[in-house]
Amino acid sequence: MAVIVPIEGRREGTFVLLEAALPGRAPQPIGVVLLDPADGRAWVRMRQRFDDIAEPEDAEVLDALEGHIYQCIEETGAEAFLCSLEDSLSGTLRITDRQSIRVDAFTRTVDRLYS
């Protein structure tokens, strides 16, 4: 299926922020997932280290999270993955409500959102 890109080169994207709410600590942003609703692709940016915000056992789990996210997106699709997060997360790992954003390049936009 071909995707038509408007002449100005901008499309709508949808993003959520991922947060870790670890015991005894304030919630910390740890990543962003940006979705292209037109073709179902997703871009993910996560913290590179967690040892400064988590105990070693929690940091180990968080370190594996990015790979797990990509695996889930590949298996179920980006939209289904976000829906599953919205339905199941509420404790240690949280996501924000979806927000729309105008995108000229998804890679650049996810980097900007992450920073």
C-alpha positions in Angstrom: 0.0 0.0 0.0 1.4 3.4 -1.0 1.4 6.2 1.6 0.7 9.6 0.2 2.8 12.3 1.8 1.5 15.9 1.6 3.6 18.3 -0.5 4.9 20.1 2.6 6.3 16.8 3.8 4.5 16.7 7.1 2.4 13.9 8.4 0.6 13.2 11.7 2.4 11.1 14.3 1.2 9.8 17.7 3.6 9.4 20.7 3.6 8.3 24.3 6.3 8.8 26.9 7.4 5.8 29.0 8.0 6.4 32.7 9.5 4.2 35.5 7.8 4.6 38.8 10.1 2.7 41.1 9.4 2.2 44.8 10.6 5.1 46.9 11.5 7.2 43.8 9.7 9.9 41.8 8.5 8.8 38.4 11.3 9.2 35.8 10.8 9.5 32.0 12.7 6.6 30.4 11.7 6.7 26.8 9.4 7.6 24.0 7.4 5.6 21.4 6.4 7.4 18.2 3.9 5.8 15.9 3.1 6.6 12.2 -0.6 5.8 12.1 -0.6 5.8 8.3 1.7 2.7 8.0 1.8 1.3 11.5 5.6 1.7 12.0 7.0 2.8 15.3 10.2 4.4 16.5 11.5 3.9 20.0 14.2 5.8 22.0 15.1 4.7 25.5 17.6 5.8 28.2 21.0 4.2 27.7 21.5 3.5 31.4 19.2 2.9 34.4 21.7 2.4 37.2 21.4 6.0 38.2 17.6 5.7 38.7 17.1 2.1 39.8 18.5 -0.6 42.0 20.6 -3.2 40.1 17.9 -5.8 39.8 15.4 -3.2 38.5 18.0 -1.7 36.2 18.6 -5.1 34.6 14.9 -5.4 33.8 14.8 -1.9 32.4 17.9 -2.5 30.3 16.0 -5.4 28.5 12.9 -3.3 27.9 13.9 -1.7 24.6 14.5 -5.0 23.0 11.3 -6.4 24.4 9.4 -3.4 23.0 10.8 -3.9 19.5 10.0 -7.6 19.7 6.4 -6.9 20.7 6.0 -4.3 17.9 7.3 -6.8 15.4 5.0 -9.6 16.6 1.7 -7.6 17.1 2.2 -4.4 15.2 2.7 -0.9 16.7 -0.9 0.0 17.2 -1.7 -3.3 18.9 1.4 -2.9 21.1 0.4 0.6 22.3 -3.2 -0.6 23.0 -1.8 -3.4 25.1 0.3 -1.0 27.1 -2.6 1.3 27.6 -4.7 -1.6 28.9 -2.1 -3.2 31.1 0.4 -0.7 32.5 -0.1 1.1 35.8 2.5 0.2 38.3 6.2 0.4 37.9 6.1 1.1 34.1 3.7 3.7 32.9 2.8 5.5 29.7 1.3 8.9 29.1 -1.8 9.5 27.1 -1.3 9.5 23.4 -0.5 12.9 21.9 -0.5 13.9 18.2 2.4 15.6 16.6 3.2 16.9 13.1 6.2 15.0 11.7 8.5 15.9 8.8 10.9 12.9 9.6 10.0 10.3 12.1 13.6 9.6 13.2 14.3 13.3 13.8 11.0 13.7 15.6 11.6 10.8 18.0 15.0 12.1 18.8 13.6 15.5 19.5 10.8 14.1 21.7 13.3 12.0 23.6 15.7 14.9 24.3 
